[in-house]
Amino acid sequence: MLMFRRRARPAASAVFLTLALAWSPAPVLAADRPEEAAALVSGLATEVAALPADGAARQELRRIYRARFDGRALALGALGRYARLLPAERTADYLAAFEDHVLARFGARIDAHGHDLVVGGVREAGEDRLIVSSMLPRDPEPPLMIEWVLAPPADGDVPAPDAPLRIVDVVVDGDSLVDDRRQAFLPEVRRGGVAALLADLRRPGRHADLAPLAAPPRSVPQPQPKPTLPN
């Protein structure tokens, strides 16, 4: 009697998965989007330059922050390894308090008589991040060198590479916003946990001593000759 052995066939789910992967477009890496990164920073400069000189400025600044920054990445980055101690039910409170803190602290730097933010080159920082260089003249003081770190926001813990780029850090003259806030928050977190930090951020008068520290970005024709910026 002749015996025939049936050839093993792949499971249907495996076949469908293979086809799906074959026809799905490859994710767009942040490193492949330098024009988008430069346009985001230039657009930020334009919007900040157009802030109204009245009480509506703070609300408009909040809208700009939410549209162009990844507030979650900034806030959790400022907690560093202590972010895992943040209870899920307090996350929304902390993100809101951090947003208020950033807008109060760095919104105080905006001066209606600022100079021009000169946007320079874009360079890669791995596959998922881009850095946009810029310079803020402050005559007669030396200019501020500002680097804007951009990445696609994550959907929870899952990266979303095709999402629009957002600012995840700002480095001013070599000082990172995320690192600076982490160092500032560390004593409170060590003393009483995230709850103590949250209470401190919400403390009345927390930002009463802030004063303008730098001119705002302005988006107008660049001066000639164009300053040389590091790539």
C-alpha positions as CSV (number, residue, x, y, z in Angstrom):
1,M,0.0,0.0,0.0
2,L,1.3,3.4,-0.9
3,M,1.4,6.0,1.9
4,F,1.2,9.7,1.1
5,R,2.3,12.2,3.7
6,R,0.5,15.5,3.6
7,R,2.7,18.5,3.4
8,A,2.4,20.8,6.4
9,R,0.6,24.0,5.6
10,P,1.2,27.2,7.6
11,A,-1.6,28.3,9.8
12,A,-4.0,30.8,8.3
13,S,-3.2,33.4,10.9
14,A,0.5,33.3,10.0
15,V,-0.3,33.7,6.3
16,F,-2.5,36.7,6.9
17,L,0.2,38.2,9.2
18,T,2.8,37.8,6.5
19,L,0.6,39.4,3.9
20,A,-0.2,42.3,6.2
21,L,3.4,43.0,6.9
22,A,4.3,42.8,3.3
23,W,1.6,45.4,2.3
24,S,1.9,47.7,5.3
25,P,3.9,50.9,4.8
26,A,7.1,51.1,6.8
27,P,6.9,53.5,9.7
28,V,8.3,57.0,9.1
29,L,11.3,57.5,11.3
30,A,11.9,60.9,13.0
31,A,15.3,61.0,11.4
32,D,13.6,61.1,8.0
33,R,11.6,64.3,8.8
34,P,14.1,67.2,9.1
35,E,11.8,69.6,7.1
36,E,8.9,68.9,9.5
37,A,11.2,69.5,12.5
38,A,12.5,72.9,11.2
39,A,9.0,74.0,10.2
40,L,7.7,73.2,13.7
41,V,10.3,75.4,15.4
42,S,9.8,78.2,12.9
43,G,6.1,78.0,13.4
44,L,6.6,78.2,17.2
45,A,8.7,81.3,16.7
46,T,5.9,82.9,14.6
47,E,3.2,82.1,17.1
48,V,5.2,83.4,20.1
49,A,6.1,86.6,18.3
50,A,2.4,87.2,17.7
51,L,1.3,86.8,21.4
52,P,-1.1,89.5,22.4
53,A,0.1,92.1,24.8
54,D,-2.7,91.6,27.3
55,G,-4.2,89.0,29.6
56,A,-4.9,86.7,26.7
57,A,-1.2,86.0,26.2
58,R,-1.0,83.3,28.9
59,Q,-4.0,81.4,27.5
60,E,-2.5,81.6,24.0
61,L,0.8,80.4,25.3
62,R,-1.0,77.4,26.8
63,R,-2.5,76.6,23.4
64,I,0.9,76.8,21.8
65,Y,2.4,74.5,24.4
66,R,-0.3,71.9,24.0
67,A,0.0,72.0,20.2
68,R,3.8,71.9,19.8
69,F,5.2,70.2,22.9
70,D,4.8,66.7,24.2
71,G,3.7,67.7,27.7
72,R,3.5,64.1,28.9
73,A,7.1,63.3,27.8
74,L,8.4,66.5,29.4
75,A,6.6,65.9,32.7
76,L,7.5,62.3,33.1
77,G,11.0,62.9,32.0
78,A,11.3,65.5,34.8
79,L,10.5,62.8,37.3
80,G,13.1,60.4,35.8
81,R,13.1,57.0,37.5
82,Y,10.5,58.3,40.1
83,A,7.9,58.4,37.3
84,R,7.0,54.8,38.2
85,L,5.9,56.0,41.6
86,L,3.3,58.3,40.1
87,P,-0.1,56.7,40.9
88,A,-2.4,56.3,37.9
89,E,-5.1,58.3,39.6
90,R,-2.7,61.3,40.2
91,T,-1.2,61.3,36.7
92,A,-3.7,63.9,35.3
93,D,-3.1,66.1,38.3
94,Y,0.6,66.0,37.9
95,L,0.6,66.7,34.2
96,A,-1.7,69.7,34.7
97,A,0.5,71.0,37.5
98,F,3.7,70.5,35.5
99,E,2.1,72.4,32.6
100,D,1.2,75.3,34.8
101,H,4.7,75.3,36.3
102,V,6.4,75.4,32.9
103,L,4.1,78.1,31.5
104,A,4.7,80.2,34.7
105,R,8.4,79.7,34.8
106,F,9.3,80.1,31.1
107,G,6.3,82.2,30.1
108,A,8.0,84.9,32.4
109,R,10.8,85.0,29.9
110,I,8.6,86.4,27.1
111,D,9.3,90.1,26.5
112,A,7.3,92.1,23.9
113,H,10.5,93.8,22.8
114,G,12.4,90.6,22.0
115,H,14.8,89.8,19.1
116,D,14.7,87.3,16.3
117,L,15.0,83.6,16.8
118,V,17.3,82.4,14.0
119,V,16.6,78.8,13.1
120,G,19.6,76.8,11.9
121,G,20.3,73.2,11.0
122,V,18.7,70.0,11.9
123,R,20.6,66.9,13.0
124,E,19.7,63.4,14.0
125,A,19.8,62.0,17.5
126,G,19.2,58.4,16.9
127,E,16.3,57.0,14.8
128,D,13.6,58.6,16.9
129,R,14.8,62.1,17.6
130,L,15.8,65.2,15.8
131,I,17.5,68.4,17.1
132,V,16.9,71.8,15.6
133,S,19.6,74.4,16.4
134,S,18.7,78.0,16.8
135,M,20.1,81.3,18.2
136,L,18.5,84.1,20.1
137,P,20.5,87.4,19.8
138,R,20.4,89.5,23.0
139,D,22.6,92.6,22.3
140,P,24.7,93.6,24.1
141,E,24.7,90.2,25.9
142,P,25.9,87.1,24.2
143,P,23.2,85.2,22.2
144,L,21.5,82.2,23.6
145,M,22.1,79.0,21.7
146,I,18.8,77.0,21.9
147,E,18.4,73.4,20.7
148,W,14.9,71.9,20.3
149,V,14.7,68.1,20.7
150,L,11.8,66.6,18.7
151,A,10.3,63.2,18.5
152,P,6.9,61.6,17.7
153,P,4.8,61.2,20.8
154,A,4.1,57.8,22.2
155,D,0.6,56.3,22.5
156,G,0.9,55.3,26.1
157,D,4.0,53.1,26.3
158,V,3.9,52.3,22.6
159,P,5.9,54.6,20.2
160,A,3.8,56.2,17.4
161,P,6.5,56.9,14.7
162,D,3.9,58.2,12.2
163,A,2.5,60.8,14.6
164,P,3.4,64.5,14.1
165,L,6.7,65.5,15.7
166,R,6.5,67.3,19.1
167,I,9.1,69.0,21.3
168,V,10.3,66.7,24.0
169,D,13.1,68.9,25.5
170,V,14.7,72.3,25.1
171,V,18.4,72.8,25.7
172,V,19.5,76.4,26.3
173,D,23.2,77.0,26.3
174,G,23.8,73.4,27.1
175,D,21.2,73.2,29.9
176,S,18.3,70.7,29.3
177,L,14.9,71.7,30.5
178,V,14.1,68.1,31.5
179,D,17.3,67.6,33.4
180,D,17.0,71.0,35.1
181,R,13.5,70.3,36.3
182,R,14.5,66.8,37.4
183,Q,17.2,68.3,39.6
184,A,14.8,70.9,41.0
185,F,12.1,68.3,41.7
186,L,14.4,65.7,43.2
187,P,14.6,67.0,46.8
188,E,10.8,67.2,47.2
189,V,10.3,63.7,45.7
190,R,12.9,62.2,48.0
191,R,11.4,64.0,51.0
192,G,7.8,63.0,50.5
193,G,7.3,61.3,47.2
194,V,5.4,62.6,44.2
195,A,2.6,63.8,46.4
196,A,4.9,66.2,48.1
197,L,6.1,67.5,44.7
198,L,2.6,67.9,43.5
199,A,1.7,69.9,46.7
200,D,4.8,72.1,46.1
201,L,3.9,72.8,42.5
202,R,0.4,73.8,43.6
203,R,1.7,75.9,46.5
204,P,0.3,79.6,46.4
205,G,3.1,82.0,45.5
206,R,5.2,79.2,44.0
207,H,6.2,81.4,41.0
208,A,5.9,84.8,42.6
209,D,9.7,85.5,42.3
210,L,10.0,84.9,38.6
211,A,11.2,87.6,36.4
212,P,11.8,87.9,32.6
213,L,15.1,86.1,31.8
214,A,15.3,86.2,28.0
215,A,13.7,87.7,25.0
216,P,11.1,85.7,23.1
217,P,11.5,84.1,19.7
218,R,10.5,86.3,16.8
219,S,9.8,85.2,13.2
220,V,10.8,88.0,10.8
221,P,13.3,88.2,8.0
222,Q,16.7,87.1,9.2
223,P,19.4,89.8,9.5
224,Q,22.2,89.8,6.9
225,P,24.7,88.3,6.9
226,K,23.1,85.2,8.4
227,P,24.8,84.1,11.6
228,T,26.6,80.8,11.5
229,L,24.9,78.1,13.6
230,P,26.2,74.7,14.6
231,N,24.6,71.8,12.7
